[in-house]
Amino acid sequence: MTTIFTRNNVTVTGSGEKTILFAHGFGCDQNMWRFVAPQFEKDYKVVLFDYVGSGNSDRTAYNEERYGTIQGYVEDLLEVLDALQIKQAIFVGHSVSAMIGMLASIQRPDCFECLIMVGPSPRYLNDGPEYFGGFEREDVEELLGMMEMNFVGWASYLAPLAMNNADRPALTEELKTSFCSADPAVARKFAEVTFFSDHREDLPKAQTPSLILQCSEDSIVPLEVGQYLHRHLKNSTFHLMEAKGHYPHLSHPQETTNLIKDFLSQLQGKSVQ
């Protein structure tokens, strides 16, 4: 148990009976939730963690065979929940973590009360006329090549594109710093796992109630993706945010918090302060 806490840099705060767990996206760590997570400490036990290879996780635990597919990150999540003996967690996942949480809920539905997906995508690549994911394969391959040749240059290119808040350069700089703090080889592999994933066939298997928070003008996950997810995910609620970009928990934390609380209030049939 202690090994998992150290491995995934697990932190637990709050005093509520129910547990809300926040999971970060690619190139980030649990610090990205610092404006949102504390607002739930009054009513919930709040759990944050870093995937192996990210943040302050034990990076010696990284194994390319385990983390060569998204299943390795699903196992990270489930092992954290088991170590904390958590059932019926409220799961909040950003970007690729939304799919990690969904896959975990399919494997272990007893562990999840609901899924809150922030900027989720079941597939990032376009697939003919029937699916628009936002990226062509050659675009992603070019980005992966850039990561190998000029890691800082890649971070400098992607951060402003993903943040899409030109009037707040500090946010872009923070994201760039987060990208650059990762081990380049590990980050590249995680990017490959993320951007080449396809979980469209898994959507009908998911039964857990979910909230899809779709950002406006998101260059990573366009509106069509959120709408597709909503159509194919049972028990899902869709909300188009005012927040622009791909990181609303950083750029618009209050809107993000309010929408999560509103959803939980409706789901649980009580007021969430």
Secondary structure, 3 states (H helix, E strand, C coil): CHHHHHHCCCEEEECCCCEEEEECCCCCCHHHHCCCHHHHCCCCEEEECCCCCCCCCCHHHCCCCHHHCCHHHHHHHHHHHHHCCCCCEEEEEECHHHHHHHHHHHHCHHHEEEEEEECCCCECECEHHHECCCECHHHHHHHHHHHHHCHHHHHHHHHHHHHCCCCCHHHHHHHHHHHHCCCHHHHHHHHHHHHCCECHHHHHHCCCCEEEEEEECCCCCCHHHHHHHHHHCCCEEEEEEEEECCCHHHHCHHHHHHHHHHHHHHHHCCCCC
